[in-house]
Amino acid sequence: GYPFGNRDETISSALGRNKKLGMLTGFGKFIDGFLDLIDPNHSLNSIDYYVEPTHNLIDKLGWVFVEDKKVLCVRSKNKDLFYIPGGKRDKGESDLMALSREIGEELQVTLKPESFRFLGSFEAQADEQPPGVMVRIRCYESEFRGELNPASEIEEMKWLGFEDKNQVSAVGGLVFDHLRLEGRI
């Protein structure tokens, strides 16, 4: 599962990630159960969502745009699942800079920086990766200028409702769950 040993992460955080993935060993379950006696949900509450990216943690940014109770999603070429639009930061880029660049490349629109709002950070098993490789996506909402038009590596753009959650990546499903709890989809 998710490996221990990242010098920037506590043992409890790695234990929590493995618990979340359902990949605890017998010994891990014992330790987790013991910690829960002292501090309920200790390992899950200890997950550090700001650990520096490693080969086991893919760090991404996502743009969440909801309209008529549907979420704008994209599908990359040669992929089956839809994703929240966005991508990775280049060295030295802020979240705002990176997400604006990625959305411009993928959907040919300009995000309005003055309307940026942090939605949340979501983490799940990365699609098409070995077990234990996680993807973390920091999601923002923003208004935009221009006309949405798939470009670059984007094969398809689609508006999906909560009932279409099975068509999105695991981490995208968590975003859908969050939006559902807020009553937005």
C-alpha positions as CSV (number, residue, x, y, z in Angstrom):
1,G,0.0,0.0,0.0
2,Y,1.1,3.6,0.7
3,P,4.7,3.3,1.9
4,F,6.1,4.6,5.1
5,G,9.4,6.5,5.2
6,N,8.7,9.9,3.7
7,R,10.8,12.1,6.0
8,D,8.2,14.9,5.8
9,E,5.3,12.7,6.9
10,T,4.4,11.2,10.3
11,I,3.8,7.5,10.8
12,S,0.2,8.2,11.8
13,S,-0.3,10.0,8.5
14,A,1.0,7.0,6.5
15,L,-1.1,4.7,8.6
16,G,-4.2,6.8,7.9
17,R,-3.5,6.8,4.2
18,N,-3.3,3.0,4.2
19,K,-6.4,2.7,6.3
20,K,-8.3,4.9,3.8
21,L,-7.1,2.7,0.9
22,G,-8.1,-0.5,2.8
23,M,-4.5,-1.7,2.7
24,L,-3.6,-2.1,6.3
25,T,-1.7,-5.3,7.3
26,G,-2.8,-7.2,10.4
27,F,-0.1,-5.4,12.4
28,G,-1.2,-2.1,10.9
29,K,-4.8,-2.8,12.0
30,F,-3.6,-3.7,15.5
31,I,-1.6,-0.4,15.8
32,D,-4.5,1.6,14.3
33,G,-7.0,0.0,16.7
34,F,-4.7,0.7,19.6
35,L,-4.4,4.4,18.6
36,D,-8.2,4.6,18.2
37,L,-8.6,3.6,21.8
38,I,-6.4,6.5,22.9
39,D,-7.6,9.0,20.2
40,P,-10.7,8.0,18.1
41,N,-9.9,8.2,14.3
42,H,-6.3,9.1,15.1
43,S,-4.7,7.8,11.9
44,L,-7.4,9.3,9.6
45,N,-7.3,12.6,11.4
46,S,-3.5,12.6,11.1
47,I,-3.3,12.4,7.3
48,D,-1.1,15.2,6.2
49,Y,-2.5,16.5,2.9
50,Y,0.4,18.9,2.4
51,V,3.2,16.3,2.2
52,E,5.7,17.2,-0.6
53,P,4.9,15.2,-3.7
54,T,6.9,12.0,-4.2
55,H,6.7,9.1,-6.6
56,N,3.8,7.9,-4.5
57,L,1.9,11.2,-4.3
58,I,0.8,13.0,-7.5
59,D,0.0,16.7,-6.7
60,K,-2.5,18.4,-9.0
61,L,-4.8,21.4,-9.2
62,G,-8.4,21.3,-10.4
63,W,-10.9,23.8,-11.6
64,V,-14.5,23.0,-10.5
65,F,-17.2,24.7,-12.5
66,V,-20.8,23.8,-11.7
67,E,-23.8,24.9,-13.8
68,D,-27.4,23.6,-13.6
69,K,-26.3,21.0,-11.0
70,K,-23.7,19.5,-13.4
71,V,-19.9,19.6,-13.2
72,L,-17.7,20.4,-16.1
73,C,-15.4,17.4,-16.7
74,V,-12.9,16.4,-19.3
75,R,-11.5,13.2,-20.7
76,S,-8.0,13.0,-22.1
77,K,-7.2,11.2,-25.3
78,N,-6.9,7.4,-25.0
79,K,-8.6,7.5,-21.5
80,D,-11.9,6.1,-20.4
81,L,-12.6,8.2,-17.2
82,F,-13.5,11.9,-17.0
83,Y,-11.5,14.2,-14.8
84,I,-11.8,17.6,-13.1
85,P,-10.0,19.9,-15.5
86,G,-6.5,21.1,-14.4
87,G,-3.0,19.7,-14.0
88,K,0.3,20.0,-12.4
89,R,2.3,23.1,-11.4
90,D,5.4,24.1,-13.1
91,K,8.4,25.0,-10.9
92,G,7.8,28.4,-9.2
93,E,4.1,28.7,-10.2
94,S,1.4,29.5,-7.6
95,D,-1.9,27.6,-7.7
96,L,-3.5,30.6,-9.4
97,M,-0.8,30.8,-12.1
98,A,-0.7,27.0,-12.7
99,L,-4.4,26.5,-12.9
100,S,-5.0,29.5,-15.1
101,R,-2.3,28.2,-17.5
102,E,-3.6,24.6,-17.5
103,I,-7.3,25.7,-18.1
104,G,-6.2,28.0,-20.9
105,E,-4.3,25.1,-22.6
106,E,-7.1,22.5,-22.0
107,L,-10.3,24.5,-22.5
108,Q,-9.1,27.8,-24.2
109,V,-10.7,30.1,-21.7
110,T,-9.2,32.7,-19.3
111,L,-10.0,32.3,-15.6
112,K,-10.9,35.5,-13.7
113,P,-8.3,35.7,-10.8
114,E,-10.5,38.0,-8.8
115,S,-13.2,35.3,-8.6
116,F,-10.9,32.5,-7.4
117,R,-12.2,30.5,-4.4
118,F,-10.7,27.5,-2.8
119,L,-13.1,24.6,-2.7
120,G,-11.1,21.9,-1.0
121,S,-8.3,19.3,-1.2
122,F,-9.2,15.7,-2.1
123,E,-7.0,12.6,-2.2
124,A,-7.6,9.1,-3.6
125,Q,-5.9,6.2,-5.3
126,A,-4.5,7.4,-8.6
127,D,-6.1,5.9,-11.7
128,E,-3.9,3.6,-13.8
129,Q,-1.2,3.6,-11.1
130,P,0.0,0.8,-8.8
131,P,-1.8,0.4,-5.4
132,G,-0.6,3.0,-2.9
133,V,0.1,5.8,-5.5
134,M,-2.2,8.6,-4.5
135,V,-3.4,11.7,-6.3
136,R,-4.1,14.9,-4.4
137,I,-6.1,17.6,-6.1
138,R,-6.4,21.1,-4.7
139,C,-9.7,22.4,-6.2
140,Y,-10.6,26.0,-6.9
141,E,-13.7,27.6,-8.4
142,S,-13.5,30.6,-10.7
143,E,-15.5,32.5,-13.3
144,F,-14.0,32.7,-16.8
145,R,-13.9,34.6,-20.0
146,G,-14.2,33.1,-23.4
147,E,-15.9,30.0,-24.9
148,L,-15.2,26.5,-23.6
149,N,-13.4,24.5,-26.3
150,P,-11.4,21.3,-25.7
151,A,-7.8,21.6,-26.8
152,S,-4.4,20.1,-26.2
153,E,-4.7,16.5,-24.8
154,I,-8.5,16.8,-24.1
155,E,-10.6,14.5,-26.2
156,E,-14.0,15.3,-24.8
157,M,-15.7,17.8,-22.5
158,K,-18.9,16.8,-20.8
159,W,-21.3,18.1,-18.1
160,L,-21.9,15.4,-15.5
161,G,-24.4,15.1,-12.7
162,F,-24.1,13.2,-9.5
163,E,-25.8,10.2,-11.2
164,D,-22.8,10.1,-13.6
165,K,-20.2,9.8,-10.8
166,N,-19.2,6.3,-12.1
167,Q,-17.7,8.0,-15.2
168,V,-15.2,10.1,-13.2
169,S,-11.8,9.2,-11.6
170,A,-11.7,8.2,-7.9
171,V,-10.6,11.6,-6.8
172,G,-13.2,13.2,-9.0
173,G,-15.8,11.1,-7.3
174,L,-14.7,12.7,-4.0
175,V,-15.3,16.1,-5.5
176,F,-18.7,15.0,-6.6
177,D,-19.5,13.8,-3.1
178,H,-18.4,17.1,-1.6
179,L,-20.6,19.1,-4.1
180,R,-23.5,16.8,-3.3
181,L,-23.1,17.4,0.4
182,E,-23.2,21.1,-0.3
183,G,-26.5,20.6,-2.3
184,R,-24.9,21.9,-5.5
185,I,-25.3,18.8,-7.6
